[in-house]
Amino acid sequence: MIRKEVCTPVEHLAGGTGTAKVYHIQSREELGKAGRLYAKVVLDPGCSVGWHQHVGETEPYYILSGEGTFIDNGKSRTLVHAGDICTIEDGQFHSIENNSDKPLEFIGLIYNL
């Protein structure tokens, strides 16, 4: 099956600022029991994904383009760029912010353990 990408705007994603543009690569239904999100996420300047926790699941972010600040479980802030992988393990909290003047694009995959 081939389909065109569709943008789903999500205001205040996980309590973050602004509107995240979420392009689902596979729907929650298509992922079945494996997980609940597989998507490209675009954060415009000033937008963020809020501080939240994953329990019983994990989530890597693969940064495609732009620059952002990843906040890990220990609240360390790390500047991330294209090619970086941010790994969120079971039970951990995290957030990501776009404080630059260009969009930040990344792939997020939330899968069950």
N, CA and C of each residue as an Amber inpcrd file, in Angstrom:
protein
   339
   0.8370000  -1.1640000   0.0000000   0.0000000   0.0000000   0.0000000
   0.8890000   1.2370000   0.0000000   0.5110000   2.2090000  -0.7750000
   1.1870000   3.5010000  -0.8270000   0.1590000   4.5630000  -0.4570000
   0.5860000   5.5090000   0.3680000  -0.3040000   6.6220000   0.6960000
   0.5270000   7.8850000   0.8380000  -0.1090000   9.0090000   0.7750000
   0.5560000  10.2980000   0.9400000   0.5780000  10.6500000   2.4170000
   1.6130000  11.3830000   2.8050000   1.6860000  11.7970000   4.2010000
   0.5760000  12.7930000   4.5130000   0.1060000  12.7160000   5.7280000
  -0.9340000  13.6130000   6.2120000  -0.4470000  14.2010000   7.5260000
  -0.5270000  15.5090000   7.6320000  -0.0940000  16.1880000   8.8470000
  -1.2480000  16.2820000   9.8380000  -0.9820000  15.8710000  11.0630000
  -1.9380000  16.0320000  12.1530000  -1.3420000  17.0420000  13.1290000
  -1.8630000  18.2760000  13.1490000  -1.3420000  19.2500000  14.1140000
  -1.7830000  18.8740000  15.5260000  -0.8450000  18.9130000  16.4680000
  -1.1510000  18.5970000  17.8620000  -0.6940000  19.7750000  18.7200000
  -1.6550000  20.4850000  19.2700000  -1.3200000  21.6120000  20.1380000
  -0.8340000  21.1080000  21.4860000   0.2340000  21.7060000  21.9730000
   0.7810000  21.4220000  23.3070000   1.0470000  19.9310000  23.5100000
   1.7570000  19.3230000  22.5530000   2.0660000  17.8910000  22.6140000
   2.7500000  17.5470000  23.9350000   2.1480000  16.6480000  24.6910000
   2.6360000  16.2290000  26.0140000   2.8610000  17.4290000  26.9330000
   2.0500000  18.4700000  26.7510000   2.1690000  19.6540000  27.5950000
   3.2030000  20.6520000  27.1120000   3.7150000  20.4550000  25.9080000
   4.7180000  21.3600000  25.3560000   4.1270000  22.6600000  24.8660000
   4.9790000  23.4780000  24.2540000   4.5550000  24.7770000  23.7420000
   4.2840000  24.6960000  22.2470000   3.3460000  25.5080000  21.7820000
   3.0610000  25.5910000  20.3540000   2.3740000  24.3550000  19.8130000
   2.4450000  24.2280000  18.4880000   1.7860000  23.1370000  17.7790000
   2.8200000  22.2610000  17.0860000   2.8360000  20.9820000  17.4260000
   3.7030000  20.0090000  16.7540000   2.9690000  19.5020000  15.5170000
   3.6940000  19.3350000  14.4270000   3.1340000  18.7400000  13.2190000
   3.5380000  17.2710000  13.2260000   2.5650000  16.3830000  13.3040000
   2.8260000  14.9490000  13.4080000   2.3980000  14.2770000  12.1010000
   3.3530000  13.6150000  11.4580000   3.1130000  12.8860000  10.2140000
   3.2450000  11.3990000  10.5260000   2.1170000  10.7270000  10.7170000
   2.1500000   9.3150000  11.0980000   2.6680000   8.4580000   9.9420000
   3.7080000   7.6940000  10.2240000   4.2540000   6.7530000   9.2450000
   3.4020000   5.4880000   9.2570000   3.0460000   5.0560000  10.4440000
   2.0550000   3.9960000  10.6240000   1.1060000   4.4430000  11.7220000
  -0.1580000   4.0880000  11.5700000  -1.1490000   4.4460000  12.5830000
  -1.0140000   3.5250000  13.7920000  -1.6480000   3.9180000  14.8630000
  -1.6600000   3.0810000  16.0690000  -2.2470000   1.7130000  15.7460000
  -3.2760000   1.6780000  14.9090000  -3.9140000   0.4170000  14.5290000
  -2.9510000  -0.4610000  13.7240000  -2.1880000   0.1520000  12.8260000
  -1.2310000  -0.6040000  12.0200000  -0.0900000  -1.1610000  12.8750000
   0.2610000  -0.4620000  13.9310000   1.3260000  -0.9290000  14.8220000
   0.8750000  -2.1030000  15.6830000  -0.4360000  -2.2220000  15.8690000
  -0.9780000  -3.3190000  16.6660000  -0.4430000  -3.3120000  18.0820000
  -0.0400000  -4.4750000  18.5530000   0.4610000  -4.6000000  19.9180000
   1.9240000  -4.1590000  20.0490000   2.5640000  -3.8580000  18.9280000
   3.9890000  -3.5220000  18.9540000   4.2570000  -2.1450000  19.5540000
   3.3350000  -1.2190000  19.3650000   3.5770000   0.1320000  19.8610000
   2.4080000   1.0470000  19.5990000   2.6440000   2.3530000  19.8070000
   1.5420000   3.2890000  19.6310000   1.8700000   4.5070000  18.7920000
   3.1590000   4.6940000  18.4250000   3.4950000   5.8450000  17.5890000
   4.7180000   5.5420000  16.7470000   4.6170000   5.8580000  15.4800000
   5.7390000   5.8270000  14.5500000   5.4790000   6.9870000  13.6150000
   6.2060000   8.0990000  13.7960000   5.8690000   9.3180000  13.0840000
   7.0640000  10.2380000  12.9080000   6.9660000  11.0800000  11.8890000
   7.8780000  12.2140000  11.7570000   7.2000000  13.3670000  12.4910000
   7.9670000  14.0470000  13.3250000   7.4420000  15.1850000  14.0850000
   8.2310000  16.4190000  13.6780000   7.5160000  17.5050000  13.4140000
   8.1490000  18.7730000  13.0620000   7.7640000  19.7960000  14.1200000
   8.7980000  20.3780000  14.7380000   8.5880000  21.4540000  15.7080000
   9.1120000  22.7400000  15.0880000   8.2320000  23.6950000  14.9010000
   8.6490000  24.9970000  14.4090000   9.4020000  25.7380000  15.5120000
  10.1200000  26.8040000  15.1600000  10.8340000  27.5750000  16.1800000
   9.9200000  27.9520000  17.3450000  10.4270000  27.7630000  18.5650000
   9.6590000  28.0940000  19.7670000   8.7440000  26.9940000  20.2610000
   8.6320000  25.8980000  19.5210000   7.7450000  24.7900000  19.9180000
   8.5280000  23.7190000  20.6700000   7.7910000  22.9110000  21.4460000
   8.4240000  21.8320000  22.2000000   7.4660000  20.6810000  22.4070000
   8.0410000  19.5240000  22.7400000   7.2930000  18.3880000  23.2710000
   7.5210000  18.4580000  24.7760000   6.4550000  18.4760000  25.5550000
   6.5680000  18.6580000  26.9960000   7.2060000  17.4940000  27.7340000
   7.5500000  17.7540000  28.9750000   8.1690000  16.7930000  29.8800000
   7.1570000  15.6950000  30.1700000   7.4830000  14.4550000  29.8310000
   6.5690000  13.3400000  30.0610000   7.3530000  12.0530000  30.2520000
   6.6610000  11.0330000  30.7640000   7.2860000   9.7610000  31.1140000
   6.7530000   8.6310000  30.2430000   7.6140000   7.6400000  30.0100000
   7.2070000   6.4090000  29.3230000   7.3030000   5.2440000  30.3030000
   6.1980000   4.5090000  30.4520000   6.1560000   3.3520000  31.3500000
   5.7150000   2.1430000  30.5240000   6.5340000   1.0750000  30.5450000
   6.2170000  -0.1270000  29.7810000   6.5140000   0.0040000  28.3010000
   7.2140000   1.0670000  27.9480000   7.5400000   1.3170000  26.5490000
   8.8250000   2.1470000  26.4850000   9.3710000   2.2430000  25.3060000
  10.5650000   3.0500000  25.0840000  10.3690000   3.8750000  23.8200000
  11.2050000   4.9090000  23.6610000  11.0500000   5.7730000  22.4890000
  12.3880000   6.3680000  22.0790000  12.8750000   6.0090000  20.8970000
  14.0160000   6.7390000  20.3640000  13.5210000   7.8850000  19.4700000
  14.2620000   8.9870000  19.4940000  14.0880000  10.0730000  18.5220000
  15.2870000  10.0010000  17.5860000  15.0370000  10.0690000  16.3010000
  16.1120000  10.1650000  15.3140000  15.9890000  11.5370000  14.6710000
  16.9670000  12.3970000  14.9100000  16.9070000  13.7680000  14.4220000
  17.2270000  13.7850000  12.9280000  16.2820000  14.2990000  12.1390000
  16.4340000  14.3590000  10.6850000  17.0650000  15.6660000  10.2240000
  16.5950000  16.7960000  10.7820000  17.1180000  18.0980000  10.3830000
  16.8050000  19.1230000  11.4640000  17.5550000  20.2060000  11.4070000
  17.3710000  21.2650000  12.3820000  18.2280000  21.0410000  13.6110000
  17.8990000  21.8060000  14.6270000  18.6520000  21.7710000  15.8760000
  17.6780000  21.9210000  17.0280000  17.9060000  21.1870000  18.0980000
  17.0120000  21.2640000  19.2500000  17.7590000  20.9680000  20.5320000
  17.0400000  21.1130000  21.6260000  17.5860000  20.7850000  22.9400000
  16.8070000  19.6060000  23.4870000  17.5200000  18.4960000  23.7240000
  16.9170000  17.3050000  24.3020000  17.1490000  17.3530000  25.8030000
  16.0850000  17.1670000  26.5670000  16.1720000  17.1440000  28.0260000
  15.9380000  15.7070000  28.4590000  16.9580000  15.0850000  29.0530000
  16.8570000  13.6720000  29.4220000  16.2910000  13.4870000  30.8250000
  16.2030000  12.2400000  31.2560000  15.5940000  11.8770000  32.5330000
  16.2350000  12.5940000  33.7220000  17.5260000  12.8710000  33.6540000
  18.2330000  13.5690000  34.7270000  18.1670000  15.0850000  34.5880000
  17.3770000  15.5440000  33.6160000  17.1940000  16.9630000  33.2900000
  18.4340000  17.6150000  32.6950000  19.3660000  16.7920000  32.1870000
  20.5020000  17.3220000  31.4380000  19.9880000  17.8190000  30.0990000
  20.5110000  18.9400000  29.6540000  20.1060000  19.5460000  28.3930000
  21.2380000  19.3740000  27.3850000  20.9140000  18.7520000  26.2370000
  21.9260000  18.4710000  25.2260000  21.4570000  19.0010000  23.8770000
  22.3140000  19.7650000  23.2100000  22.0150000  20.2590000  21.8750000
  22.1040000  19.0870000  20.9060000  21.0710000  18.8900000  20.0880000
  21.0330000  17.7790000  19.1310000  20.8730000  18.3150000  17.7130000
  21.4310000  17.5450000  16.7540000  21.4310000  17.9050000  15.3330000
  21.0980000  16.6700000  14.5010000  20.9810000  16.8720000  13.1920000
  20.7030000  15.7660000  12.2700000  21.6880000  14.6180000  12.4920000
  21.1470000  13.4100000  12.5680000  21.9450000  12.2070000  12.7670000
  22.0420000  11.7690000  14.2140000  21.6430000  12.6350000  15.1460000
  21.6670000  12.2550000  16.5610000  20.4690000  11.3730000  16.8980000
  20.6730000  10.4610000  17.8510000  19.6130000   9.5750000  18.3230000
  19.4600000   9.7820000  19.8200000  18.2610000  10.1500000  20.2340000
  17.9480000  10.3580000  21.6530000  17.1460000   9.1400000  22.1070000
  17.6530000   8.4130000  23.0880000  16.9930000   7.1890000  23.5320000
  16.3230000   7.4080000  24.8800000  15.0540000   7.0870000  24.9450000
  14.2650000   7.1960000  26.1630000  13.9180000   5.7690000  26.5780000
  14.3770000   5.3690000  27.7520000  14.1470000   4.0020000  28.2200000
  12.9080000   3.9240000  29.1070000  12.4550000   2.7110000  29.3410000
  11.2870000   2.4500000  30.1730000  11.4060000   3.1680000  31.5200000
  10.3770000   3.9090000  31.8940000  10.3300000   4.6010000  33.1730000
  10.9310000   5.9890000  33.1550000  11.5780000   6.3700000  32.0560000
  12.2370000   7.6700000  32.0040000  11.3200000   8.7890000  31.5330000
  11.6620000   9.9980000  31.9730000  11.0210000  11.2210000  31.5140000
  11.9150000  11.8560000  30.4500000  11.3270000  12.7220000  29.6330000
  12.1160000  13.4690000  28.6450000  11.2850000  14.5840000  28.0370000
  11.9650000  15.4450000  27.2900000  11.3470000  16.5510000  26.5660000
  12.2930000  16.9500000  25.4450000  11.7870000  17.7000000  24.4670000
  12.6380000  18.2520000  23.4160000  12.0820000  19.6170000  23.0230000
  12.9910000  20.5610000  22.7830000  12.6110000  21.9450000  22.4750000
  13.3050000  22.4110000  21.2080000  12.6220000  23.2570000  20.4620000
  13.2440000  23.9180000  19.3270000  13.4260000  25.3880000  19.6780000
  14.6430000  25.7510000  20.0380000  14.9650000  27.1370000  20.3680000
  15.7190000  27.8180000  19.2340000  15.7300000  27.2000000  18.0550000
  16.4430000  27.7480000  16.9030000  15.4750000  28.5660000  16.0390000
  15.9830000  29.0260000  14.9030000  15.1340000  29.8110000  13.9960000
  14.6770000  29.0040000  12.7780000  14.9160000  27.6740000  12.8020000
  14.4910000  26.7830000  11.7150000  13.7260000  25.6060000  12.2950000
  12.8830000  24.9470000  11.4950000  12.1530000  23.7770000  11.9990000
  13.0910000  22.6530000  12.4430000  12.6550000  21.9230000  13.4560000
  13.3390000  20.7250000  13.9460000  12.4850000  19.5350000  13.5280000
  13.0780000  18.5850000  12.8000000  12.3530000  17.4030000  12.3400000
  13.0080000  16.1430000  12.9000000  12.1760000  15.2420000  13.4140000
  12.7000000  13.9760000  13.9300000  11.6690000  12.8770000  13.7670000
  12.1640000  11.6350000  13.7930000  11.3030000  10.4510000  13.7840000
  11.1710000   9.9940000  15.2290000   9.9490000   9.7340000  15.6510000
   9.6880000   9.1660000  16.9630000   9.0320000   7.8020000  16.8030000
   9.4870000   6.8430000  17.5940000   8.9050000   5.4970000  17.5630000
   8.6810000   5.0620000  19.0100000   7.4140000   4.9680000  19.3930000
   7.0790000   4.4820000  20.7460000   6.6670000   3.0390000  20.5920000
   7.4730000   2.1500000  21.1930000   7.1310000   0.7250000  21.0960000
   7.1180000   0.0830000  22.4640000   6.3120000  -0.9520000  22.5790000
   6.1040000  -1.6510000  23.8450000   7.2570000  -2.6120000  24.1270000
   7.5120000  -2.8010000  25.4060000   8.5700000  -3.7250000  25.8210000
   7.9860000  -5.0980000  26.0740000
